[in-house]
Amino acid sequence: MSEPVKNPFDQILDAIRVIVAEEIAKALDNGRTEKLLYSTKEAAQKIGCEESWLASRARAGFVPYRMLGHYRYFSMADIEAIIEESKNGKGD
């Protein structure tokens, strides 16, 4: 007996699944899994400072950060700017 012919809609879905799986694999291979935003604790670990120091600097408006709701987050650009400012002697 021959195999039943697939519905064209199912064939399209199968093709889409293959493409999505390939794109996910490419993204993982290219290292695009880096987070976009970091908590204060995570940012402090990346910077190499105390979480309390970073939080107080952010509250005072001395370092860049983002607010989402009532949560403070740091982008990689924010973290790099904080590190750069500390190199220039502005991080006290």
N, C-alpha and C positions, 0 to 999 in steps of 0.2 A: 504494500500500500504506500502511496505517496503521502508526504507530509502536507498538512493543510496550508493553504496560502494565508500569509499574515495580512491582517487588516492594514491598509496604508497608514492609518493614524498610528498604529503600534510601531510600524517601521520608522516613522518620523521620530517618535519618542525614543526608540532605540538609538537612532543616529544622534539625537540631542544628548542622550546619556553618555555616549562615547566621547563626544566633543567636550562636554563638561568635565568628564573624568580626565581627559587629556589636559585641559586648561588648569585643572587643580594640580595635576602632577607637575606641569611646567612652573606654576607659581611656587610650589614647594621646592623645586629644584633651584629656582632663581633666588631663594632666600626672601621671598616677599611675605614671610610670616612674621616679620618684625611688628611689634605693637605700634599703634599710632599714638596712644596716650598712656602715660604712666602715672600711677598714684604717687603721692608724696614720698612714701616709703621706697617705692621702686626707683623713683628719680634720685633720691638721696643715695641709694646704693650705687647707681650708675655714676653719680658725681663723686662719691667717696666722702660724703659728709653726714653729719647727724640729721636724722629726720626732723628733729625739733628746730635745728638751725634753719633748714630749708623752709619749714612751715612758717617760722617767724619772719623770715625775709620775704616770703610771698605775701603774708598778711600785711606787712608794712609797705608792700608795693615795690620792693627793691629788686625783685626777680620776675621774669615773665612766667605766666601760667595761664591756664584756661579753667573756667568754671562751667560745670555741667550740673545744673540744679544747684545743690549746696556742696557738691564735691569738687575738690581742686585736682586738676590734672596737669601734667607737663608733657609737651610734645618733645620730640627729639631735637627740634630747633630750639625750644626753650632750654633744654638741658645743655646743648652746645653753647648757647648764649651765656648761660650762667658760668660755664667752665671758662669761656673766653673772658668774661668780666673778671673772674678771679685771677686770671693770668695778668690782666692789666692793673691789678691792685685795687679794683673797685668792689671786691667781694667781702669787705669787712663789715 
